[in-house]
Amino acid sequence: MSEHVDQHSSDINPLSALEAQSLETSLKALWDRAKRAGELIAQLREERSGLQRKVEELEREIGQLREVVSLKDELIKKVSAEPMRPSGKNGVVLSDGERQQLGARVKELLAKIEGYL
């Protein structure tokens, strides 16, 4: 009966040396992939954080540009509403064509700013 138990014990050993080595190699490859995935995730998080900072910086810049454009637009409206007077200490007076060109340029800049948003 002991021979039968010994023979049966060797049949129960589920992994041969080759299978064990193959399993070990597979587990190592899996571990390496998981480790690399973790490194990539960390790298992507860092890149995302940098991009988020850049977006915030650009949003601040856009806000500042909007303020400047708004002030210039108000100035254009104010100058457009005033009658033409000779140039003097108050600055340069624009002709109707120059006002239209300046207004078109301001609209162009506003469209570009909106495009960035």
For each residue, the residues with C-beta under 8 A, 3 or more apart:
1: 4 5
2: 5 6
3: 6 7
4: 1 7 8
5: 1 2 8 9
6: 2 3 9 10
7: 3 4 10 11
8: 4 5 11 12
9: 5 6 12 13
10: 6 7 13
11: 7 8
12: 8 9
13: 9 10 16
14:
15: 19 20 23
16: 13 19 20
17: 20 21
18: 21 22
19: 15 16 22 23
20: 15 16 17 23 24
21: 17 18 24 25
22: 18 19 25 26
23: 15 19 20 26 27
24: 20 21 27 28
25: 21 22 28 29
26: 22 23 29 30
27: 23 24 30 31
28: 24 25 31 32
29: 25 26 32 33
30: 26 27 33 34
31: 27 28 34 35
32: 28 29 35 36
33: 29 30 36 37
34: 30 31 37 38
35: 31 32 38 39
36: 32 33 39 40
37: 33 34 40 41
38: 34 35 41 42
39: 35 36 42 43
40: 36 37 43 44
41: 37 38 44 45
42: 38 39 45 46
43: 39 40 46 47
44: 40 41 47 48
45: 41 42 48 49
46: 42 43 49 50
47: 43 44 50 51
48: 44 45 51 52
49: 45 46 52 53
50: 46 47 53 54
51: 47 48 54 55
52: 48 49 55 56
53: 49 50 56 57
54: 50 51 57 58
55: 51 52 58 59
56: 52 53 59 60
57: 53 54 60 61
58: 54 55 61 62 116
59: 55 56 62 63
60: 56 57 63 64
61: 57 58 64 65
62: 58 59 65 66 113 116 117
63: 59 60 66 67
64: 60 61 67 68
65: 61 62 68 69 109 113
66: 62 63 69 70 113
67: 63 64 70 71
68: 64 65 71 72
69: 65 66 72 73 106 109 110 113
70: 66 67 73 74
71: 67 68 74 75
72: 68 69 75 76 106
73: 69 70 76 77 106
74: 70 71 77 78
75: 71 72 78 79
76: 72 73 79 80 99 102 103 106
77: 73 74 80 81
78: 74 75 81 82
79: 75 76 82 93 94 99
80: 76 77 99 103
81: 77 78
82: 78 79 85
83:
84: 93
85: 82 88 90 93
86: 93
87: 90 91 92 93
88: 85
89:
90: 85 87
91: 87
92: 87
93: 79 84 85 86 87
94: 79 98 99 102
95: 98 99
96: 99 100
97: 100 101
98: 94 95 101 102
99: 76 79 80 94 95 96 102 103
100: 96 97 103 104
101: 97 98 104 105
102: 76 94 98 99 105 106
103: 76 80 99 100 106 107
104: 100 101 107 108
105: 101 102 108 109
106: 69 72 73 76 102 103 109 110
107: 103 104 110 111
108: 104 105 111 112
109: 65 69 105 106 112 113
110: 69 106 107 113 114
111: 107 108 114 115
112: 108 109 115 116
113: 62 65 66 69 109 110 116 117
114: 110 111 117
115: 111 112
116: 58 62 112 113
117: 62 113 114
